[in-house]
Amino acid sequence: MAEYFVYCNYKQKKAVIHEASCPECKPHAGTPTDYWSGPYNTIDRARNYSFGALKQDISGCPKCTPIGKIKNPLSMDSFIGKEYDK
């Protein structure tokens, strides 16, 4: 069974799902504006993590996980309460 990692970029609000065996998958190489999450034992779990991390641009790596682009169903402000709007 394959394992998956999610590359997340804070600044661009994007996530890319990679299979652990992909040469582009570098889960121990992060910077101040990006990070890797995982491993996840299914693509669905990796995708759901991306939703919860509020990434807008979610896709699979075209080399290892060709699932295309996915629209996040969660609102990007879904965790901001009205008390913060004052």
HUVENSUL-V688153 format. One record per residue. PSI is psi in whole degrees, -180 to 180 (NA if undefined). Layout:
psi = [PSI & PSI]
//
This chain:
psi = [134 & 152 & 152 & 146 & 154 & 122 & 125 & 135 & 119 & -51 & -44 & -5 & 47 & 158 & 138 & 126 & 128 & 145 & 144 & -29 & -4 & 136 & -20 & -12 & 113 & 72 & -12 & 10 & 97 & 168 & 179 & -20 & 4 & 165 & 166 & 144 & 146 & -175 & 155 & 142 & -5 & 158 & -38 & -41 & -39 & -42 & -44 & -35 & -44 & -40 & -49 & -28 & 3 & 44 & 134 & -44 & 99 & 132 & 167 & 152 & 128 & -19 & -32 & -23 & 71 & 70 & -1 & -166 & 145 & 134 & 130 & 122 & -13 & 142 & 139 & -17 & 20 & -20 & 5 & 118 & 166 & -26 & -19 & -11 & -2 & NA]
//
